């Protein structure tokens, strides 16, 4: 990983790291490797594991249910809404969906068609939302209205 760079006095971010809180590592690692075809990279004791196979590394962080998350809010691994979720672009959405559901993901609604491709929403066993997307044609460029 590269270190942040300075440009005109400002520090520019150069790497995206995805951190996902889970109640314990072993079961979560088994889910994410089976559901999304990831593999373990580095281990950080029993508190964290790095999963590789995406453009950005995914870090599973052991955080007990009920421990404090943001502010005074206790962590809950029941299904929850968040304004941030991950989309995984896949080549075959039907096969990827079957694999994720077999690993323990819950499909939330039907697979939908759009001008740019297909999408299906999932929840992982820890309440986090995910989408599988399969681009067709020019992908998001099918609906682009401009740059900048």
N, C-alpha and C positions, 0 to 999 in steps of 0.2 A: 504494500500500500504506500502511496505517496503521501508526503507531508503536505499540509496546506501551503499554498503559495500566496505571496503578497503581490497585489496589482494596484498600483497607485495608492499605496497606503492601506488598502483594504485586504483582508484575508479572504481568498477565494476557496470555497470547499471543492475538494477534488475526488472524494470517495463517498459513496453511500453505504452505510452499514444498517442492516435491519435487525433490530433487537426485539425479541418477542418474549414477554413474561409468560412463564408456565409454572405450574405448581411443583413439578419435579422433572428432572432431565430425561431419565431412561425411557419413560412412556412417550414423552413428547418427541424425543429423537426417533423412536420407532415409528410414530405417526408420520412425521415430516419426511423421513427417508422413504417410507412406503408410499405415501400419498403423492409426493412430488418428485420422486427420483433423486433426492439429494443424498450426499454422503458426508460423513463426519470429517472435519479437518482437525483443527487443534482443540484440545480439551483444556479447560481452566478449572482443575479440581473437579468437585462434584457440583459446582455452582453454575457452570456454563459450558456450552459446546458450540463450536463453529460448524455450520453446515454449508457445504459448497455445492455448486452445480448450477447456480444462477449467475447473472452478471454481477450481482452484489452478494457478499456473504451474509448469511442469516445466523444470528446468534440467539440461541435459546438460553434464557436466564432464569434460574430457579428462584422464584419469589412465592412464598407461601400464601395460600388463600387467606384473606383477611389482613395481611400485612399492608402497611400504608403504601399507596401508589402516589398519585398526584395530590398534593396538598394534604387534606385530612381524609381523602377518600380511600376506603379499604379496597384491596384487590378482590375482584370476583371473577371467577371463570365461567359463570353462566353466560349465555348469549347476551351480548351487549352491542349497542350501536356506537360507532366511532366515526368521526369525519375523515379518518384515514384508514385505508385498507389497501391490501396488495392485490394487484392484477398479475396473473401469470399467463404470458402468451405461450400458447401450445400449438403444435402442428395438427393434432387430431383431438378436438374438444370432447368427442364422445368417449374415446379411449382414456383420456386424462380424467374425465369425470368418473368413469367406472373405477379407475385406479384409486382416486381420492376417496370415493364413497366406500370402497372395499377396505380402505385403511381406517375409516372411522369418521370421515367428513360427512356433514349433513347438507344435502342439496336443498336450496331455498328457492323454490320456484322453477319454472320450466326454462330450458335453454331458449334464449331469444335471438332472433336474427336482426341485424342492423345493416345499413349500407356498407359499413366497414368490415363486417364479419359477424361472428356469433359470440355470445356471452352467457355464462351461467354463474349464479351466486352460490357460495358455499359458506358454511361455518365449520371451523375446526373444533376439536373436542374441548378447547379452552375458551370458546365464545368469540373468537376473533373471526371477522368476516374476510373472505377471499373471493376473488372472481377468476374464473378461467376464461380466457379470450382466445379466439381463433380468428386471425385476420384473413381477409380475402381481398383480392384485387390489390389496390394500393394501400390497404389498411386505413389508418386514420386520415391519410391524404384524400380519401374519398369524400371527406366532409370538411376538409381544411378550408377556412375562409380567408387566410392570409398569414403572413409572418410578422413577428415582432410585436 
